[in-house]
Amino acid sequence: MRGETPVIILDDILSELDRTRRAFIFKGLDDSQCIMSTCESQKVKNRGNILKVSKGRII
């Protein structure tokens, strides 16, 4: 729908990017709704709500 903010889903994108490219991605997401999966949670600290999943459950 026009005028609606899309939800962006990124699956483990941070492990493939260097620091400069990660900063570029985060800057572009400032006003967006984003769901991101990562195995490197230290790279997303202070960037929104972080939910940890273990054995298929949110912990």
JOJO-V345941 format. One record per residue. N is the residue number from 1. RES is the residue in three letters. PSI is psi in radians with two decimals (* if undefined). D_LAST is the distance of its C-alpha to the last C-alpha in whole Angstrom. Layout:
# JOJO-V345941
n=N res=RES psi=PSI d_last=D_LAST
n=N res=RES psi=PSI d_last=D_LAST
This chain:
# JOJO-V345941
n=1 res=MET psi=2.42 d_last=34
n=2 res=ARG psi=2.49 d_last=36
n=3 res=GLY psi=-0.08 d_last=35
n=4 res=GLU psi=2.52 d_last=31
n=5 res=THR psi=2.19 d_last=28
n=6 res=PRO psi=2.77 d_last=27
n=7 res=VAL psi=2.21 d_last=23
n=8 res=ILE psi=2.27 d_last=23
n=9 res=ILE psi=2.12 d_last=21
n=10 res=LEU psi=2.13 d_last=21
n=11 res=ASP psi=1.87 d_last=19
n=12 res=ASP psi=0.74 d_last=19
n=13 res=ILE psi=-0.48 d_last=22
n=14 res=LEU psi=-0.52 d_last=22
n=15 res=SER psi=-0.32 d_last=22
n=16 res=GLU psi=-0.10 d_last=26
n=17 res=LEU psi=2.61 d_last=27
n=18 res=ASP psi=3.06 d_last=29
n=19 res=ARG psi=-0.74 d_last=28
n=20 res=THR psi=-0.78 d_last=31
n=21 res=ARG psi=-0.61 d_last=30
n=22 res=ARG psi=-0.75 d_last=26
n=23 res=ALA psi=-0.69 d_last=27
n=24 res=PHE psi=-0.78 d_last=30
n=25 res=ILE psi=-0.84 d_last=27
n=26 res=PHE psi=-0.67 d_last=25
n=27 res=LYS psi=-0.68 d_last=28
n=28 res=GLY psi=-0.29 d_last=29
n=29 res=LEU psi=0.04 d_last=25
n=30 res=ASP psi=-0.75 d_last=26
n=31 res=ASP psi=0.50 d_last=27
n=32 res=SER psi=2.84 d_last=25
n=33 res=GLN psi=2.18 d_last=22
n=34 res=CYS psi=2.39 d_last=20
n=35 res=ILE psi=2.15 d_last=17
n=36 res=MET psi=2.31 d_last=16
n=37 res=SER psi=2.50 d_last=15
n=38 res=THR psi=2.64 d_last=15
n=39 res=CYS psi=0.00 d_last=15
n=40 res=GLU psi=1.26 d_last=16
n=41 res=SER psi=-0.43 d_last=14
n=42 res=GLN psi=-0.38 d_last=17
n=43 res=LYS psi=-0.18 d_last=19
n=44 res=VAL psi=0.19 d_last=17
n=45 res=LYS psi=2.50 d_last=17
n=46 res=ASN psi=0.51 d_last=18
n=47 res=ARG psi=0.30 d_last=19
n=48 res=GLY psi=-2.81 d_last=17
n=49 res=ASN psi=2.35 d_last=13
n=50 res=ILE psi=2.17 d_last=10
n=51 res=LEU psi=2.25 d_last=7
n=52 res=LYS psi=2.42 d_last=6
n=53 res=VAL psi=2.29 d_last=6
n=54 res=SER psi=2.22 d_last=7
n=55 res=LYS psi=0.69 d_last=9
n=56 res=GLY psi=0.13 d_last=9
n=57 res=ARG psi=2.53 d_last=6
n=58 res=ILE psi=2.23 d_last=4
n=59 res=ILE psi=* d_last=0
